[in-house]
Amino acid sequence: MHDFKFKNGELYCEDVRVRDAAVKVGTPFYLYSHNTLRDHFTKIQKAFAPVEPLICFAMKSNDNLAVLKTLANLGAGFDIVSGGELKKALRTGVSADKIVFASVGKTEEEITDAINAGILLFNVESLPELEEIHRIAQKMNKKPKVALRINPDVKALTHAKITTGTLKNKFGIDLQTARKILRSAAKYPNVQLSGLHIHIGSQITTRAPFLKAMTKVLEFLDVLKKDGVALEYLDIGGGMGIIYKDEQPQTAQDFAEAVLPYLRKTGLKIIMEPGRFIVGNAGILVSRVLYLKDNGFKKFLIVDAGMNDLIRPALYDAYHEIVPIVETKARKVKMDIVGPICESADFFARDRMFPALNNGDLLAVMSAGAYGYVMASNYNVRGRPPEVMVKGDQFEVAKQRETFDDLMRGETVPSFL
Ligand SMILES: *Cc1c(COP(=O)(O)O)cnc(C)c1O
């Protein structure tokens, strides 16, 4: 559920009329609902309450400070994937021991910073990475906790670009290698081999792949037990799917009911890393119609947001619901809804029945809260749009629109030209 609803024919975010926010900040812009974030977070918290998990929001899905602060205030930790995310997470005032760090390519600087900060866990994705963390920790005379991200070789039944849990993917450590590492823990006196981590993909709408992965985890834990390996944490990653179109994803409650028996059996402390489930439907991208173009073969509604603002359709063939923010009687015709970028991949919808809006009319690309702004770029020398948060009847710009000066910062013509 989310807090973007029509009242008297106009789209509202909570108690703010989207049109009023558009007048204030201009288009395009991202709009986030505080209440939706809170609602989604507490749904997971309640559903999994029996195992009291640490819920580490996957901040790569949305790293806006207002979003992070909202979740930190509710008790969330953060799942980070870079040194930049570490620094940004700490800006929320979150305790470092609620931060877990995944990434297949952690650098020496990132590892050093994370050890210094005192994060809870490194989710380690290869043997050479473990050796590097160990080398750095030894130099610093520290003993950080690590979990091995295992690759359970399970297909997640999602888009190829967001499946991560098979051996064709670069993520995680195969079970044989993981077992070898855990049996030779004595070789790594400066790390605590404390747990296992899995994350098999994103936008997974059914429980079957999760349960398959959990079965493999339980089997693996049994093997480890016989090896005399004792662990403290199981991090089950993120990946819970949401509704973009006609998906019927399991609710947090359904998912919990299916997974909890497995989690209880492990006897380990549970960490979760939801991203999209919390923030996906908590944000929209608002854009203005520039032109309706008809080339005699096809119609194109050209809007002022582009793939540089929201790349999901281009990158993942993603479907987003799109609605005029003021209900209209304009007749619906089949059209592509596209941006101004010089790429044929710059589209938000293809062959969609949509009202023939006029220049200046506003529309909302729904469910744009996850993997939206964070993937925005400056392609075509376009400043990234502002991010606005709504709470009740209040709204505030949480990140300013980038200006031309912002874009030119640090760029100079070499002296030899
Ligand atoms: C991306 C990612 C997540 C979050 O995935 P969602 O599908 O957004 O829930 C969690 N854990 C790791 C390691 C990730 O890379």
The ligand as a MOL file (V3000), in Angstrom:
LIG
                    3D

  0  0  0     0  0            999 V3000
M  V30 BEGIN CTAB
M  V30 COUNTS 15 15 0 0 0
M  V30 BEGIN ATOM
M  V30 1 C 20.6640 -4.6670 -3.6870 0
M  V30 2 C 20.8980 -5.4390 -2.4690 0
M  V30 3 C 19.8870 -5.5580 -1.5020 0
M  V30 4 C 18.5090 -4.9590 -1.6680 0
M  V30 5 O 17.7590 -5.5660 -2.6490 0
M  V30 6 P 16.2030 -5.1890 -2.8040 0
M  V30 7 O 15.7630 -6.0230 -3.9360 0
M  V30 8 O 16.1430 -3.7350 -3.1040 0
M  V30 9 O 15.5340 -5.5340 -1.5400 0
M  V30 10 C 20.1750 -6.2620 -0.3570 0
M  V30 11 N 21.3930 -6.8310 -0.1640 0
M  V30 12 C 22.3820 -6.7340 -1.0700 0
M  V30 13 C 23.6950 -7.3670 -0.7930 0
M  V30 14 C 22.1730 -6.0390 -2.2530 0
M  V30 15 O 23.1540 -5.9560 -3.1550 0
M  V30 END ATOM
M  V30 BEGIN BOND
M  V30 1 1 1 2
M  V30 2 1 2 3
M  V30 3 2 2 14
M  V30 4 1 3 4
M  V30 5 2 3 10
M  V30 6 1 4 5
M  V30 7 1 5 6
M  V30 8 2 6 7
M  V30 9 1 6 8
M  V30 10 1 6 9
M  V30 11 1 10 11
M  V30 12 2 11 12
M  V30 13 1 12 13
M  V30 14 1 12 14
M  V30 15 1 14 15
M  V30 END BOND
M  V30 END CTAB
M  END
